[in-house]
């Protein structure tokens, strides 16, 4: 059998494996997928995870549950040697190992683009994975609890200040949803005032949401400003040391939460650790049918591939690296692989955009398809309808719909579980308390105290009746 290896379990990788399972004949090929996370992240739901409108687990699609005939390897590909048809994999435990293949599919995705801004590496958090979305939500809720117990002053203002860097879809949607959550929280915190909230959106260019045209983009800026946000266009963050944000305009403020969504970069594995051809940006060069240019038995799609956009009137244009394209490229890639296995010609990737849509918070959104622009509540309904249909598997669709129905009946869930990020703190603190209860004259014990040190009886354990 032909051995097909898929590098990465994002949109393109997941859909390639899923469709191959459905279309391959028994014994025709074996499929292996290498991915460090045990799930596909449905990234369009991350802003709603931030706001608590979607449960974190419902934005993650289990690979092992839905890819039943694919071998799943929990690890990260660190190098691709296509000349010898082998990849190097680093698992969470143990030494690196190699996996051989006959045909490779590179769908490793992109990584968050970072810049050498002082303090960002220590203070900021991204918005590309479920864990980050959950942490952003919990940090805001925790900040509200801490601020409510403080008198008015500098520390309280910092706790109630949020900064998003990057005005693309991920940044604007996350910003709008978190602003909506924070505004709703004020009803539960009578100690805090609306004018104490400070939400800053910083964008280096002169507009946000580059996928929509200028007029709808300006409407989004006005809408966010009307809700109390501060939108800084043509502005850079020059420093974020210790949460003190300095902008290129000279403005300065302290921010407890800094979210970095300033675009994507090529995956280092693809750009620096492979013998496949890459372009000047570090993306794999592919033909319109998703085969790697000039290389046999190699395919690529999704955010790590420079896919020609045949639907664009601009010569040499490349498909935008987003979920809409990765989802469709993955399905076509599976069909094309099967076609080549059976001696048929693969088909080129051509997709005409369905438009741009963004949520700006509960009940607010914007949708544009060519000249058609829908704003506000109708656009928000379109957003929810589209994504509940687009999220893979009926199991996930039903779970998300159930959460939305529950929220409509009972409102937002505003419980913070920030402590789960440090699950041993309570256990360690209890151990220190027990150790500190030793009787005078006892020798200090290492670790937890023995039960004789804790109980008042002299070395005897009382009988429990």
CORBEL-V477587 format. One record per residue. N is the residue number from 1. RES is the residue in three letters. PHI is phi in whole degrees, -180 to 180 (* if undefined). OMEGA is omega in degrees with one decimal (none if undefined). NEAR is the number of other C-alpha atoms within 12 Angstrom. Layout:
# CORBEL-V477587
N&RES&PHI&OMEGA&NEAR ; N&RES&PHI&OMEGA&NEAR
This chain:
# CORBEL-V477587
1&UNK&*&175.3&15 ; 2&UNK&-74&179.6&24 ; 3&UNK&-100&-179.6&26 ; 4&UNK&-105&179.9&38 ; 5&UNK&-114&179.0&46 ; 6&UNK&-109&-179.4&50 ; 7&UNK&-98&178.5&50 ; 8&UNK&106&-178.0&47 ; 9&UNK&-114&174.5&48 ; 10&UNK&-78&-178.3&46 ; 11&UNK&-53&-173.9&47 ; 12&UNK&-63&-179.3&45 ; 13&UNK&-67&-179.7&50 ; 14&UNK&-62&-177.3&53 ; 15&UNK&-69&174.6&41 ; 16&UNK&-62&-179.6&47 ; 17&UNK&-65&-177.2&49 ; 18&UNK&-62&-179.0&39 ; 19&UNK&-74&175.9&33 ; 20&UNK&-63&178.4&38 ; 21&UNK&-58&-175.9&30 ; 22&UNK&-78&-170.9&21 ; 23&UNK&-109&179.3&24 ; 24&UNK&-71&173.0&28 ; 25&UNK&-77&-179.8&17 ; 26&UNK&-62&179.8&14 ; 27&UNK&85&-177.8&13 ; 28&UNK&-79&179.5&18 ; 29&UNK&-164&173.7&27 ; 30&UNK&-113&-173.5&27 ; 31&UNK&-116&175.1&40 ; 32&UNK&-123&178.3&40 ; 33&UNK&-121&179.7&49 ; 34&UNK&-108&-176.7&41 ; 35&UNK&-155&-179.0&37 ; 36&UNK&-68&178.6&25 ; 37&UNK&-94&-178.4&27 ; 38&UNK&-84&-176.0&26 ; 39&UNK&-152&168.7&34 ; 40&UNK&-91&176.2&43 ; 41&UNK&-91&175.1&38 ; 42&UNK&-85&-169.9&42 ; 43&UNK&-61&177.2&39 ; 44&UNK&-60&177.9&39 ; 45&UNK&-88&-176.4&45 ; 46&UNK&-60&176.1&42 ; 47&UNK&-58&178.9&45 ; 48&UNK&-77&171.0&46 ; 49&UNK&-65&176.4&42 ; 50&UNK&-56&-177.1&49 ; 51&UNK&-86&-178.3&44 ; 52&UNK&82&179.2&45 ; 53&UNK&-82&175.9&41 ; 54&UNK&-133&176.6&41 ; 55&UNK&-67&-175.5&32 ; 56&UNK&-57&-178.2&34 ; 57&UNK&-67&-178.8&27 ; 58&UNK&-79&173.8&36 ; 59&UNK&-90&179.2&40 ; 60&UNK&-120&-178.6&39 ; 61&UNK&-108&-176.6&34 ; 62&UNK&-62&178.0&27 ; 63&UNK&-72&-175.8&35 ; 64&UNK&-71&179.4&26 ; 65&UNK&-72&-172.0&20 ; 66&UNK&-106&175.5&27 ; 67&UNK&-106&-170.3&31 ; 68&UNK&-84&-179.7&21 ; 69&UNK&-110&179.3&25 ; 70&UNK&-104&174.7&32 ; 71&UNK&-79&-178.7&27 ; 72&UNK&-100&176.9&32 ; 73&UNK&-112&-179.7&32 ; 74&UNK&-82&-179.0&24 ; 75&UNK&-176&-178.6&29 ; 76&UNK&-117&175.5&33 ; 77&UNK&-71&-178.4&37 ; 78&UNK&-105&178.9&30 ; 79&UNK&-160&177.4&31 ; 80&UNK&-122&176.6&35 ; 81&UNK&-113&-175.7&28 ; 82&UNK&-71&178.1&30 ; 83&UNK&-60&178.7&20 ; 84&UNK&-108&178.6&20 ; 85&UNK&55&-179.7&27 ; 86&UNK&-150&173.5&28 ; 87&UNK&-122&175.3&37 ; 88&UNK&-102&-176.2&29 ; 89&UNK&-121&174.4&31 ; 90&UNK&-111&176.6&22 ; 91&UNK&-84&-179.7&20 ; 92&UNK&-64&179.3&16 ; 93&UNK&-126&175.4&12 ; 94&UNK&93&-178.2&9 ; 95&UNK&-80&175.2&11 ; 96&UNK&-61&178.2&17 ; 97&UNK&-141&-176.3&20 ; 98&UNK&-113&174.6&24 ; 99&UNK&-127&177.8&33 ; 100&UNK&-90&-178.8&24 ; 101&UNK&-156&172.4&30 ; 102&UNK&-105&-177.6&28 ; 103&UNK&-139&-177.2&37 ; 104&UNK&-116&175.2&47 ; 105&UNK&-122&-177.6&52 ; 106&UNK&-97&178.4&55 ; 107&UNK&-135&-173.6&46 ; 108&UNK&-76&179.5&45 ; 109&UNK&77&-179.6&42 ; 110&UNK&-108&176.7&36 ; 111&UNK&-122&179.1&27 ; 112&UNK&-64&178.5&26 ; 113&UNK&-80&178.0&23 ; 114&UNK&-115&179.6&24 ; 115&UNK&-125&-178.1&23 ; 116&UNK&-76&178.1&13 ; 117&UNK&-92&-178.4&23 ; 118&UNK&-55&175.7&21 ; 119&UNK&92&-176.1&24 ; 120&UNK&-65&-178.6&33 ; 121&UNK&-61&-178.4&21 ; 122&UNK&-91&-170.1&20 ; 123&UNK&-109&-169.5&25 ; 124&UNK&-87&175.4&37 ; 125&UNK&-135&-179.6&34 ; 126&UNK&-87&177.0&38 ; 127&UNK&-142&-178.7&43 ; 128&UNK&-124&-176.4&38 ; 129&UNK&-132&-178.1&33 ; 130&UNK&-60&-178.5&34 ; 131&UNK&-59&-179.9&27 ; 132&UNK&-69&179.2&29 ; 133&UNK&-62&178.6&45 ; 134&UNK&-64&-179.1&39 ; 135&UNK&-64&178.6&35 ; 136&UNK&-62&179.3&46 ; 137&UNK&-61&-177.7&45 ; 138&UNK&-64&179.8&32 ; 139&UNK&-67&177.6&37 ; 140&UNK&-66&-179.4&42 ; 141&UNK&-63&178.2&38 ; 142&UNK&-65&178.6&26 ; 143&UNK&-62&177.6&33 ; 144&UNK&-63&179.4&41 ; 145&UNK&-61&-178.8&27 ; 146&UNK&-69&-178.7&24 ; 147&UNK&-65&-177.9&31 ; 148&UNK&-65&-179.5&26 ; 149&UNK&-93&-177.4&18 ; 150&UNK&-108&172.0&19 ; 151&UNK&-74&177.8&14 ; 152&UNK&-60&-178.8&19 ; 153&UNK&163&-173.9&15 ; 154&UNK&-63&-177.1&18 ; 155&UNK&-63&179.7&24 ; 156&UNK&-66&178.5&27 ; 157&UNK&-63&179.6&30 ; 158&UNK&-64&179.9&32 ; 159&UNK&-61&-176.9&38 ; 160&UNK&-98&178.6&43 ; 161&UNK&-112&-178.3&39 ; 162&UNK&-124&179.7&45 ; 163&UNK&-128&172.8&51 ; 164&UNK&-110&178.4&47 ; 165&UNK&-112&-177.9&49 ; 166&UNK&119&-175.6&43 ; 167&UNK&-109&172.4&40 ; 168&UNK&-79&-176.9&36 ; 169&UNK&-62&-178.1&42 ; 170&UNK&-61&-178.6&43 ; 171&UNK&-68&-176.9&44 ; 172&UNK&-68&179.8&48 ; 173&UNK&-67&177.8&43 ; 174&UNK&-62&179.3&49 ; 175&UNK&-63&-178.8&53 ; 176&UNK&-64&-179.6&46 ; 177&UNK&-69&180.0&41 ; 178&UNK&-69&175.2&49 ; 179&UNK&-63&178.1&46 ; 180&UNK&-63&178.6&35 ; 181&UNK&-64&-178.0&37 ; 182&UNK&-62&179.3&46 ; 183&UNK&-64&178.7&32 ; 184&UNK&-68&-178.6&28 ; 185&UNK&-65&-176.6&33 ; 186&UNK&-58&178.3&25 ; 187&UNK&-65&-177.7&16 ; 188&UNK&-95&-178.3&20 ; 189&UNK&-126&-178.6&21 ; 190&UNK&-65&179.6&15 ; 191&UNK&-73&-174.2&20 ; 192&UNK&-107&-180.0&30 ; 193&UNK&-111&-179.0&23 ; 194&UNK&-62&-177.0&23 ; 195&UNK&-74&176.2&17 ; 196&UNK&-85&177.6&27 ; 197&UNK&-74&176.9&35 ; 198&UNK&-131&178.8&33 ; 199&UNK&-115&-177.6&44 ; 200&UNK&-117&173.0&44 ; 201&UNK&-114&-174.6&47 ; 202&UNK&-112&-179.3&41 ; 203&UNK&-132&-175.4&35 ; 204&UNK&-72&-179.3&27 ; 205&UNK&-92&-176.9&20 ; 206&UNK&-93&179.5&21 ; 207&UNK&-157&174.5&31 ; 208&UNK&-112&-177.7&39 ; 209&UNK&50&-176.1&36 ; 210&UNK&-63&-179.6&29 ; 211&UNK&-76&176.2&28 ; 212&UNK&-104&-178.5&30 ; 213&UNK&-76&-171.3&23 ; 214&UNK&-60&-174.4&18 ; 215&UNK&-66&175.7&21 ; 216&UNK&-61&178.3&31 ; 217&UNK&-63&178.0&32 ; 218&UNK&-68&176.9&21 ; 219&UNK&-64&178.7&25 ; 220&UNK&-62&177.7&42 ; 221&UNK&-61&179.1&33 ; 222&UNK&-64&-179.5&19 ; 223&UNK&-64&178.9&25 ; 224&UNK&-66&178.6&33 ; 225&UNK&-64&178.8&22 ; 226&UNK&-61&-179.5&14 ; 227&UNK&-87&174.1&29 ; 228&UNK&101&-178.8&24 ; 229&UNK&-82&174.9&34 ; 230&UNK&-113&-179.2&28 ; 231&UNK&-103&-177.5&38 ; 232&UNK&-108&178.1&31 ; 233&UNK&-96&-177.2&26 ; 234&UNK&53&-173.2&20 ; 235&UNK&-135&176.7&25 ; 236&UNK&-117&169.3&30 ; 237&UNK&-88&-177.9&41 ; 238&UNK&-98&177.9&24 ; 239&UNK&-162&175.3&30 ; 240&UNK&-142&-178.0&34 ; 241&UNK&-62&177.5&23 ; 242&UNK&55&179.0&21 ; 243&UNK&80&177.4&30 ; 244&UNK&-92&-174.3&31 ; 245&UNK&-89&175.5&37 ; 246&UNK&-118&-179.0&27 ; 247&UNK&-101&179.8&28 ; 248&UNK&-67&177.4&20 ; 249&UNK&-80&-177.4&17 ; 250&UNK&99&-180.0&14 ; 251&UNK&-71&179.9&19 ; 252&UNK&-136&175.5&21 ; 253&UNK&-164&177.0&30 ; 254&UNK&-97&-176.4&30 ; 255&UNK&-135&179.3&37 ; 256&UNK&-73&-176.3&39 ; 257&UNK&-122&177.9&42 ; 258&UNK&-123&-178.9&47 ; 259&UNK&-112&-175.2&48 ; 260&UNK&-105&179.9&42 ; 261&UNK&-133&-173.1&39 ; 262&UNK&-88&171.8&36 ; 263&UNK&89&-175.9&30 ; 264&UNK&-120&173.0&31 ; 265&UNK&-125&177.4&26 ; 266&UNK&-63&176.5&31 ; 267&UNK&-64&-177.4&33 ; 268&UNK&-58&178.7&27 ; 269&UNK&-62&-178.7&33 ; 270&UNK&-76&-173.1&41 ; 271&UNK&-78&-173.1&31 ; 272&UNK&-128&-172.8&22 ; 273&UNK&-128&176.9&23 ; 274&UNK&-149&175.7&30 ; 275&UNK&-97&175.0&25 ; 276&UNK&-78&-178.9&37 ; 277&UNK&-71&177.5&33 ; 278&UNK&-127&179.5&30 ; 279&UNK&-88&-176.0&21 ; 280&UNK&-66&179.2&14 ; 281&UNK&-92&-179.9&21 ; 282&UNK&97&179.2&28 ; 283&UNK&-96&-179.2&39 ; 284&UNK&-65&-179.6&45 ; 285&UNK&-84&-178.6&35 ; 286&UNK&-125&175.0&36 ; 287&UNK&-84&179.6&32 ; 288&UNK&-59&179.2&32 ; 289&UNK&-89&175.0&35 ; 290&UNK&79&171.0&47 ; 291&UNK&-79&178.9&39 ; 292&UNK&-65&-174.9&35 ; 293&UNK&-61&173.9&25 ; 294&UNK&74&-177.5&17 ; 295&UNK&-129&179.2&23 ; 296&UNK&-84&174.0&23 ; 297&UNK&60&177.5&29 ; 298&UNK&-136&-179.1&42 ; 299&UNK&-131&176.4&48 ; 300&UNK&-153&179.5&49 ; 301&UNK&-162&177.5&56 ; 302&UNK&84&-171.6&49 ; 303&UNK&-72&-179.3&42 ; 304&UNK&-101&-176.3&49 ; 305&UNK&-122&175.6&50 ; 306&UNK&-91&-174.7&43 ; 307&UNK&-90&177.1&41 ; 308&UNK&-61&179.2&34 ; 309&UNK&-97&-177.0&29 ; 310&UNK&-72&179.7&22 ; 311&UNK&-85&-177.8&22 ; 312&UNK&-86&176.7&18 ; 313&UNK&-75&-178.5&12 ; 314&UNK&-86&179.3&11 ; 315&UNK&-62&178.3&11 ; 316&UNK&78&-179.8&15 ; 317&UNK&-66&178.8&15 ; 318&UNK&-119&-179.0&32 ; 319&UNK&-61&178.9&36 ; 320&UNK&-64&179.5&29 ; 321&UNK&-76&178.1&32 ; 322&UNK&-138&-175.0&33 ; 323&UNK&-65&-178.2&34 ; 324&UNK&-59&179.6&30 ; 325&UNK&-77&-176.4&35 ; 326&UNK&-61&178.8&39 ; 327&UNK&-60&-178.0&36 ; 328&UNK&-76&176.9&32 ; 329&UNK&-65&179.0&49 ; 330&UNK&-62&179.9&40 ; 331&UNK&-66&178.5&33 ; 332&UNK&-66&-178.6&37 ; 333&UNK&-61&177.7&47 ; 334&UNK&-62&179.8&40 ; 335&UNK&-64&-179.3&32 ; 336&UNK&-69&177.4&34 ; 337&UNK&-62&179.5&43 ; 338&UNK&-64&178.3&30 ; 339&UNK&-61&-179.8&19 ; 340&UNK&-69&177.1&22 ; 341&UNK&-62&-177.0&25 ; 342&UNK&-104&172.9&17 ; 343&UNK&81&178.6&10 ; 344&UNK&-107&-180.0&12 ; 345&UNK&-84&176.3&15 ; 346&UNK&-74&-178.6&23 ; 347&UNK&-102&179.0&22 ; 348&UNK&-74&177.9&23 ; 349&UNK&-87&176.5&33 ; 350&UNK&-135&178.5&22 ; 351&UNK&-141&175.8&24 ; 352&UNK&-90&-174.4&19 ; 353&UNK&-57&175.9&23 ; 354&UNK&-88&-179.2&16 ; 355&UNK&109&179.8&25 ; 356&UNK&-120&-179.1&35 ; 357&UNK&-141&-178.2&43 ; 358&UNK&-146&171.4&49 ; 359&UNK&-91&179.9&47 ; 360&UNK&-118&-176.4&44 ; 361&UNK&127&-177.1&39 ; 362&UNK&-58&178.7&39 ; 363&UNK&80&-178.4&25 ; 364&UNK&-132&178.5&30 ; 365&UNK&-170&176.2&36 ; 366&UNK&-147&178.8&42 ; 367&UNK&-136&176.9&36 ; 368&UNK&-136&171.3&31 ; 369&UNK&-129&-174.0&20 ; 370&UNK&56&-178.4&17 ; 371&UNK&-92&179.9&14 ; 372&UNK&-81&179.2&18 ; 373&UNK&-127&177.0&26 ; 374&UNK&-119&-176.2&28 ; 375&UNK&-124&171.3&29 ; 376&UNK&75&-174.0&27 ; 377&UNK&-62&178.1&20 ; 378&UNK&-59&178.5&22 ; 379&UNK&-65&177.7&29 ; 380&UNK&-64&177.1&28 ; 381&UNK&-65&177.2&26 ; 382&UNK&-62&179.2&27 ; 383&UNK&-59&-178.6&34 ; 384&UNK&-66&180.0&34 ; 385&UNK&-63&-178.8&19 ; 386&UNK&-64&-173.2&24 ; 387&UNK&-76&175.8&30 ; 388&UNK&-71&173.9&29 ; 389&UNK&-78&-174.6&18 ; 390&UNK&-82&-178.4&24 ; 391&UNK&-62&-174.8&32 ; 392&UNK&-68&175.7&34 ; 393&UNK&76&178.4&27 ; 394&UNK&-67&178.8&16 ; 395&UNK&-59&179.7&21 ; 396&UNK&-71&178.6&31 ; 397&UNK&-60&-178.1&27 ; 398&UNK&-66&-179.7&18 ; 399&UNK&-63&-179.9&25 ; 400&UNK&-65&178.6&36 ; 401&UNK&-61&179.1&24 ; 402&UNK&-64&178.7&19 ; 403&UNK&-66&179.3&28 ; 404&UNK&-62&178.3&28 ; 405&UNK&-65&178.7&16 ; 406&UNK&-62&179.6&18 ; 407&UNK&-67&178.5&20 ; 408&UNK&-63&-178.2&15 ; 409&UNK&-84&-170.4&11 ; 410&UNK&-118&179.9&12 ; 411&UNK&85&-177.2&18 ; 412&UNK&-70&170.7&30 ; 413&UNK&-91&-173.2&27 ; 414&UNK&-113&178.2&29 ; 415&UNK&-85&175.9&20 ; 416&UNK&-94&176.0&25 ; 417&UNK&-117&-178.9&20 ; 418&UNK&-61&-177.9&24 ; 419&UNK&-66&179.6&18 ; 420&UNK&-68&176.4&15 ; 421&UNK&-74&176.8&17 ; 422&UNK&-135&-169.6&13 ; 423&UNK&-67&-176.7&12 ; 424&UNK&-92&-175.1&12 ; 425&UNK&-58&-178.4&14 ; 426&UNK&-65&-179.8&14 ; 427&UNK&-65&-179.9&15 ; 428&UNK&-65&179.1&15 ; 429&UNK&-62&177.8&16 ; 430&UNK&-64&178.6&16 ; 431&UNK&-63&177.9&22 ; 432&UNK&-66&179.0&20 ; 433&UNK&-65&179.1&17 ; 434&UNK&-64&-179.8&24 ; 435&UNK&-63&-179.3&25 ; 436&UNK&-74&-178.1&22 ; 437&UNK&-92&-179.3&23 ; 438&UNK&-62&-179.0&26 ; 439&UNK&-75&176.0&22 ; 440&UNK&-57&178.8&11 ; 441&UNK&96&177.5&9 ; 442&UNK&-69&174.5&17 ; 443&UNK&-74&178.6&14 ; 444&UNK&-62&-178.9&18 ; 445&UNK&-98&175.3&21 ; 446&UNK&-86&179.9&12 ; 447&UNK&76&-179.1&16 ; 448&UNK&-77&179.3&22 ; 449&UNK&-73&173.8&23 ; 450&UNK&-75&-177.1&23 ; 451&UNK&-68&177.6&21 ; 452&UNK&-67&179.5&22 ; 453&UNK&-74&-173.4&26 ; 454&UNK&-93&-174.5&26 ; 455&UNK&-76&-176.9&19 ; 456&UNK&-68&-179.7&15 ; 457&UNK&-66&-173.4&14 ; 458&UNK&-75&174.9&14 ; 459&UNK&75&-179.1&15 ; 460&UNK&-116&176.8&13 ; 461&UNK&-93&-177.5&14 ; 462&UNK&-67&178.8&13 ; 463&UNK&-74&179.3&7 ; 464&UNK&-94&-178.8&4 ; 465&UNK&-108&none&3
